[in-house]
Amino acid sequence: MLSTDNPFRRQAERSLEPLVLTQRGEFVYLNPAALELLGAACAEQLIGTPMLDRVHHADQARLQSRVSRLTAEGESAPSFDRWLDLTGNLLPVETRIIPWTHEGAHAELFYVRNLRDRCAQGCEIFKLNEELERRVTSRTRALADTEVKLKYSLKLNESILEASASAILVYQHTGQCILANTAAERMTGGSRKQLLAQNFTQLESWFRSGLLDAATRVLSAHTSETLERQYTTSFNVTLWAEIHLSSFDIDGQRHLLLMMQDNTDKRLAEEKLARREQAFRTLTHNLPDTVLRMDRQGELLYANPAMQRLLPQPVSDQQVRNLEQTMNGGSFALLKEQARRIAKTAKATEMDMVFAAPDGHRRHFAMRIVPEPDADGLPGSVLAVGRDLTELKRAEEELRLAASVFHASAEGVMITDASGRIISTNPAFTEITGYGAAEALGRKPSMLKSEHQKADFYREMWDALLTEGQWQGELWNRRKGGQAFLEWLTINRIDDSLGNPVRYVAVFHDITELRRKDEHIEHLAFHDALTGLPNRELLLERLGHALAQSHRENKRLSVTFIDLDRFKGINDALGHDMGDNLLQQVGDRIRRCLRTTDTVARVGGDEFLVLMENLTSARDCATKAQQLLDEIARPIALPGYRLEITASMGMAFFPEDSNQPLELMKRADMAMYAAKEAGGNTYRFFRQEMLERTTRRLTLEMDLRRAISNNELELHYQPKIDLASNTVTGVEALLRWRHPTRGMQAPGEFIPLAEENALICDIGAWVIGEACRQTAIWRAQGLDLKVAINISARQLETGDLYQQLCALAHQRGIPPSSLELELTESALMKNPEGVTGLLNQFRQAGVRIAVDDFGTGYSSLAYLRRLPIDILKIDRSFVLDAIADEDDAQIIKTILALGQSLKLAVVAEGVESESQAALLKASGCDQAQGYLYAKPLPGDDIEAWLTQHTHSVTS
């Protein structure tokens, strides 16, 4: 329904012409003239009823068609219709329909003209209209039949197009593709959608292949062209194609038809055949054998160079069919006859033939004639391959003697008769042994005997010669001058036709120098290049043998691991040359202290291992260890220096500690580290608790590596208090590890381990990130607390600490100045020049720097003055006994005076009593932290503590 205040309704109410508004086939509005026309007393009789109920059934289809075309055609032309009023009376009307919008949806507005007064004319018009409809219906049926035939023709053409094995593409004269069949998709590698989107004037593949020029010519001249070439499509598919281009016109517009046949397989087959033929030609051109190819009638097709060399003059492939005129007629006739026979039987044959060479000599050939099958498997041609046996036949009588004479050889050659008397030698024999041929002839090879081998050696040699006809191996002989030399000797027995020995041929060369080099190489492989001592590999080999022998004989042995104390400092300070000299002298001292049956090996930079066998008790090893410590500790003279160095030693025993080589070495290493921990210059025996401690450390290290990813690390925060005002100035972030099985771990239990294996860098990054996160939370709650973070020396060495901290602070939306960094004296003094630049970067970003545990290390006041630091933290060890120990109290006052002179704030750690706090305050200390105020607390608990502390201060 239209509302009463609708502008359209106000206009329609005043209209004398009937107006009807319909939507989705139902009446939604009729003006008074329309209600009167249809005989309705009120609109409610018609609103919501189907409009077609008021249309004569013969006109309903036509009216529906007009309504459905409104969206596409707009306003419909006036049309004669027959409507029905509510009593069923026929109403001749003329209607005009206009597309309308009602409540945001499509609707139809009917302008209706009552033709009742022109009924007579209307009847005539109606008859004419019926006749017109009859004709239109007849014409429509004819058009429908034509459309069916046209669709069939189009479907037929489409089927032919899709079934075609050739790629078919049609382009407009502008280059735009308008048609592509399935074969085109398959050949080009592109989908039909992609092909139809292409314009050949913009395709690089058409330009490179010359298709663009050809297409331009065809379209311009209205002609056709056929091309064959290798073509790479715009979809990177490469194929050999035969491409036919032609032009045609449609509605006066020039079009290009491209038909493409994929000849890749054919071309590849031709290329493969050509390659095979080329390979055949290459092979036969380089063969020493003669090769002839003949057809099924025996006519020559090919002769290789080896065959042509038998001819008076070379011939080309074009002249090869006349080859029979230059060859021996009888031989060629026989070859031709055999070729014909083999072409029929397809069976290969072998035969000997003689050809007359250009020099007049007769050449003997062993010929093999074989069929060459064609594509059907039948003989298509015949191949004759000949092996020249002329030289072989000529050499048969001379072969035995020629094979045993090597006068030009660099190896010594000695020939004896069956009784072992020397009958021939070559110059190399004289060069190696010093004996001339005249001196050697008639004598036996035993004149070279060196007495290095026993009689059994020679007996086995002769047994091998008699049974196998050959012997080969190393033999020590003696030169004429008396020098022994090692030779590699091969002896062959030569028999006559009856198998009886007639000659022995010995071929040898001097390998003495080679052996010396091999022994030297072997020495290098198993000895330390610097000290000449056995290396780890040789020690392991000897230790394995010693363990096996000690096990068999029920004896004890020991492995002692020796590591020099503070060697790295000497090496770094004096240079590697001095360090190498020192290692050589220490190695020599250890070796001289040991028995000849003991082994000392250098297994690392400054590490030595000693293997001692046949020990009666551990006391023997302890006595020797002390001797070694005393010997190593004696002053060592180096060029320009006189040094003293000590060592730490660890010992493990068989059978008490292990029966495995590597396990013994590992346990001796553990004992050595125990000696290191005891201060060095001492020795320790392996104890089971060392292994357990090492195992615990390894387990702890593995757990620590997983702690970050398993969210086991926590930060607790300890407040720092201003002693003057008792207000909170900040907090120190202290790391805790909540181990899944061991519970809460203090830093002293795992931080040293993390420092050793560089895990501290990952843990340090986590601490910075977590501190930034907690700081951001506090700042959001209105708490402006500076958070102090402990930084390790390893973090300073990474080079990216500043960038890391700034990035993590930015990520949490806090300024870097919200943080403080605490570094120990030792970390700062390790490389004060290198760390100064980094600390300056932090200072420029507003990050304050504190020196932690001040007073426990060694600080250069000159460096301390130049370093950009802001705070000194007094170590808790001084605060603990400051009340009872005047020395500690004096140290605190000295640190406070130093801080004041350098304009540095001073914080005291470990404050646990009011008396300590009072002493610090009276001495001028700025800040304090410790259990007197609060123990380290989780971040959530700190907030509650701050509230309570603030309340207590204000009250």
Summary of the structure (lengths in Angstrom):
residues: 955
radius of gyration: 55.6
end to end distance: 77.9
largest distance: 159.3
contacts: 2788
relative contact order: 0.03
helix: 47%
strand: 27%
